[in-house]
Amino acid sequence: MPVTHPFTFEDTEVAFASKSDRELKKMYWLFAAMNSNFLVRFGTQGVILALKMKMPIKKLIKSTVFGHFCGGETIQECKQTISELGASGIGTILDYSAEGEKTEAGFDANKEEILQTVMNAATSAHIPFAVMKVSGLGSEELMTKSQDGKQLNGKEQKAFDNIHRRVEELCSKAHELNVRIFIDAEDYAYQGVIDGLALEMMRKYNKEQAIVYTTVQFYRWDAYDKLVGLHEKGKTERFYLGVKLVRGAYMENERERAEELGYKDPIQPTKQATDIDYNRALDFCAANHKRIAFCSGSHNEQSNALLTSLMQQYGIAKDDPGVFFAQLYGMSDNISFKLSKEGYNVAKYVPYGPLEKVMPYLIRRAEENTSVAGQTGREFSFIKKEIERRGRN
């Protein structure tokens, strides 16, 4: 593996070029609040209670945490964000993040909403991918039961078949419109079901190019072998592998489930082991880029710098459509805007949806960000650095 060339992400002037002084100060106060674990825990629980009690706080939330991490409540409300990111050469991945649906009618409604994101991607130069979460298309409990090998009754089997139908409809439309679509990774309790659906869709729709992308989470010690195995299947069965590489966000759930059911802990022994395997995967994908289209979904500066080096090593053009970098909207602008300025393909995951239904996602995101060593603190330090820089000029 090559030594990473000097590619840094310290330029706050580039990171916040699109932000006014007022917007930057607003970000300062938001991250100052998020930098306190206690405040995050207390604030998120308070928000849930306030929303349930119909207290008039929606405007406040939309102008603060929701406004920073989400594009809006509807696709139409996301248009400004799409345009602003596009002006900086950064794509938008519209991520319908409403959670908590339990009914078949609700799952169908979610499918129709995601279908609209596919349609928008087909007509916008600023939307390079669509994305689906299978848990928004069917019952998590039902998928877990199926993965555990338990017999489904007639009603359950029909509902399970509906999950397949919804995924099929979205991938079919994406293929028809030549829109690439991610199938996100989720909780390990039913990740096997999602993996099976993703593989089936890749076999069907990735014969000419990668349209459907599966997701591999590298906090699992078997992730690298899984990636290599998918590549071998693609070569043997003659389909292109589309894959999004992430470190992952379900570690605690997986450990608890392994202990509860008495099987081997699937989690990497250390954070360093996760990083090593993630970077090995970048190398593997870059080396096999003629058969693998991939997106590195990472907020890790070292991994992003490494991928730029690997692209040079393997002769991959900066704007090769088969290689993308992606970060979450509202996070790691120092990475996203720097990569875009240098000519690489970059996209932001932009969550959206009705505020009440997106709050569980936002709460989880806030808790994850404060639990990741230094993540929120580093964001805060960049904001402070840029405010100080502007003050000197």
HELIX and SHEET records of a PDB file:
HELIX    1   1 THR A   12  ALA A   15  1                                   4    
HELIX    2   2 ASP A   21  MET A   34  1                                  14    
HELIX    3   3 ASN A   37  LYS A   52  1                                  16    
HELIX    4   4 LYS A   58  SER A   63  1                                   6    
HELIX    5   5 VAL A   65  PHE A   69  1                                   5    
HELIX    6   6 ILE A   75  ALA A   87  1                                  13    
HELIX    7   7 GLU A  104  THR A  123  1                                  20    
HELIX    8   8 VAL A  134  GLY A  136  5                                   3    
HELIX    9   9 GLU A  140  GLN A  147  1                                   8    
HELIX   10  10 GLY A  154  LEU A  177  1                                  24    
HELIX   11  11 TYR A  188  TYR A  205  1                                  18    
HELIX   12  12 ALA A  223  GLU A  237  1                                  15    
HELIX   13  13 MET A  251  LEU A  261  1                                  11    
HELIX   14  14 LYS A  271  ALA A  287  1                                  17    
HELIX   15  15 GLU A  301  GLN A  313  1                                  13    
HELIX   16  16 ASP A  333  LYS A  341  1                                   9    
HELIX   17  17 LEU A  355  SER A  371  1                                  17    
HELIX   18  18 GLN A  375  ARG A  392  1                                  18    
SHEET    1   A 8 ILE A  90  TYR A  96  0                                        
SHEET    2   A 8 VAL A 346  TYR A 352  1                                        
SHEET    3   A 8 VAL A 323  LEU A 328  1                                        
SHEET    4   A 8 ILE A 292  GLY A 297  1                                        
SHEET    5   A 8 LEU A 241  VAL A 246  1                                        
SHEET    6   A 8 VAL A 212  GLN A 217  1                                        
SHEET    7   A 8 ARG A 180  ILE A 183  1                                        
SHEET    8   A 8 PHE A 129  MET A 132  1                                        
END                                                                             
